């Protein structure tokens, strides 16, 4: 991908570009961010000298939390949006943590096979159509080391009628076609079809925009 060049179907954070500047407070106030990301990290069982990729790293919040909690872990963030990458780089400098942020697409990751022990992604896959979801999970499978793990937090199948109603604004914002797999609970199937084993739902959270779900999957050794 040429620098700063994005596909026509690329969906920025919150879809509308000018909302990027207020992305952090919106996510913090509506998704129980601290609890969700804390549990996502805890499930990954990170250790010294591991390599971690934060896919669709956005403004860098998750990458910064990981690096602060595990200083000996090598953390890389990748995102397609050059504007949000600048925000992430500024945040990491302000937090005084060393994180590499690269521009790249989930469907064509700029990394060699078997590069990472863990791949994380938060609130990203509902931006992608079905075929791009499958391509992205296949790319993740490739860059993970044997025995590596994928940890995802994203919208899942609503746990009740209220959660289904609350999810409609997300579908309106990010597209009904893109969010269809999420609301139908299909992400585990897509992950498994990409080569992963032991695909699990770790936890579900009720939020003001619906059911936020933690997914985990393993690449066999």
Buried (B, 14 or more C-beta within 10 A) or exposed (E): EEEEEBEEEEBBBBBEEEEBBEBBEBBEEEBBBEEBBEBBBEBBEBEEEBBBBBBBBBBBBBBBBBBEEBEEBBBBBBBBBEEBBEBBBEBBEEBEBEBEBBBBBBBEBEBEEEBBBBBBBBBBBBBBBEEBBBBBBBBBBBBBBEEBBBBBBBBBBBBEEEBBEBBBEBBEBBBEEBBBBBBEBBBBEBBBEBBBEEBEBBBBBBBEBBBBBBBBBBBEE
